[in-house]
Amino acid sequence: MGRDGQPARQKQIFAIPMTNQEIDNYLRASLVDEPVAFSFKQEVWRRIRSCDPGMPAGVLRFQPVAAVIGRPWGAIAGIAATVVLGLWWGRASLPDAQDPRTAYAMSISPFSHAEPK
């Protein structure tokens, strides 16, 4: 509640549009040029390096493959290999060819799909 008993209105942030020059001036005014000890900077960078997890082994093994795939001919070869593999897999998973009359009879018979007990 506000002082006058009315509900308090939310303060709008960035209600007044600022130009780039005004924002730049505001940022320059807020900069603090405080000298930092060299030993402090060394300690910060030492901590950053010690916390660096490095790359996982899986990612390191994948880097050469990613480098090849990233090139145009590598990408084309990868796509071609995927298409060939898909066609082979689709061909390998086709059911055995049947007599057309038997296949038709099985397709319309409600008993041909029943599980034997």
C-alpha positions in Angstrom: 0.0 0.0 0.0 1.2 3.4 -0.8 1.2 6.4 1.6 -2.2 7.6 0.3 -3.9 4.2 1.0 -3.9 3.3 -2.7 -2.1 0.1 -4.0 1.5 0.8 -4.6 2.4 0.9 -8.3 5.4 -1.1 -9.5 8.4 1.0 -10.4 9.0 0.5 -14.1 12.6 -0.2 -15.0 13.9 1.4 -18.2 10.7 3.4 -18.5 12.7 6.2 -20.2 14.4 4.9 -23.3 18.1 5.7 -23.4 20.3 6.2 -26.4 23.5 4.3 -26.9 25.5 7.4 -26.1 23.7 7.8 -22.8 24.2 4.2 -21.9 27.9 4.5 -22.7 28.3 7.5 -20.6 26.4 5.8 -17.7 28.7 2.8 -18.0 31.9 5.0 -18.1 30.7 6.8 -15.0 30.2 3.6 -13.1 33.6 2.2 -13.8 35.9 2.0 -10.8 39.6 2.1 -11.6 41.0 0.4 -8.5 44.4 -1.2 -8.7 44.5 -4.9 -7.9 47.6 -6.6 -6.6 49.5 -8.8 -9.1 49.5 -11.7 -6.6 45.7 -11.5 -6.4 45.4 -11.8 -10.2 47.8 -14.7 -10.2 45.7 -16.5 -7.5 42.5 -15.9 -9.5 44.0 -17.4 -12.6 45.6 -20.3 -10.7 42.1 -21.2 -9.3 40.5 -20.9 -12.7 43.1 -23.3 -14.2 42.9 -25.7 -11.3 39.1 -25.9 -11.7 39.2 -26.5 -15.4 37.8 -30.0 -15.9 39.3 -30.4 -19.3 37.5 -32.3 -22.0 36.0 -35.7 -21.2 37.6 -38.7 -22.9 34.5 -39.3 -25.1 34.7 -35.8 -26.5 38.5 -36.2 -27.2 37.8 -39.4 -29.1 35.1 -37.7 -31.2 37.2 -34.7 -32.2 38.8 -36.3 -35.3 35.5 -37.6 -36.5 33.9 -34.1 -36.0 36.8 -32.5 -37.9 36.1 -34.8 -40.9 32.3 -34.5 -40.7 32.7 -30.7 -40.6 34.2 -30.6 -44.0 31.9 -30.6 -47.1 33.2 -34.0 -48.5 33.0 -35.6 -45.0 29.4 -34.4 -44.6 28.5 -35.7 -48.0 30.2 -39.1 -47.3 28.4 -39.3 -43.9 25.0 -38.6 -45.5 25.7 -41.1 -48.3 26.7 -43.8 -45.7 23.5 -43.1 -43.7 21.3 -43.5 -46.8 23.1 -46.7 -47.9 22.8 -48.2 -44.4 19.1 -47.2 -44.2 18.4 -48.9 -47.6 20.3 -52.0 -46.6 18.5 -52.2 -43.2 15.2 -51.7 -44.9 15.9 -54.4 -47.4 17.1 -56.8 -44.8 14.0 -56.3 -42.7 11.5 -57.0 -45.5 9.3 -60.1 -44.9 9.9 -63.1 -47.2 8.0 -62.9 -50.5 4.8 -64.9 -50.5 2.4 -66.1 -53.2 0.2 -63.1 -54.0 -3.0 -65.0 -53.4 -1.8 -66.1 -50.0 -0.7 -62.6 -49.1 -4.1 -61.2 -50.1 -6.0 -63.8 -48.1 -3.8 -63.1 -45.0 -4.4 -59.4 -45.4 -8.2 -59.7 -45.3 -8.6 -62.6 -42.9 -9.3 -61.6 -39.3 -7.8 -64.9 -38.1 -4.4 -64.6 -39.8 -3.2 -62.1 -37.3 -4.4 -64.0 -34.2 -1.8 -65.3 -31.8 -1.8 -69.0 -31.4 -2.6 -70.2 -27.9 
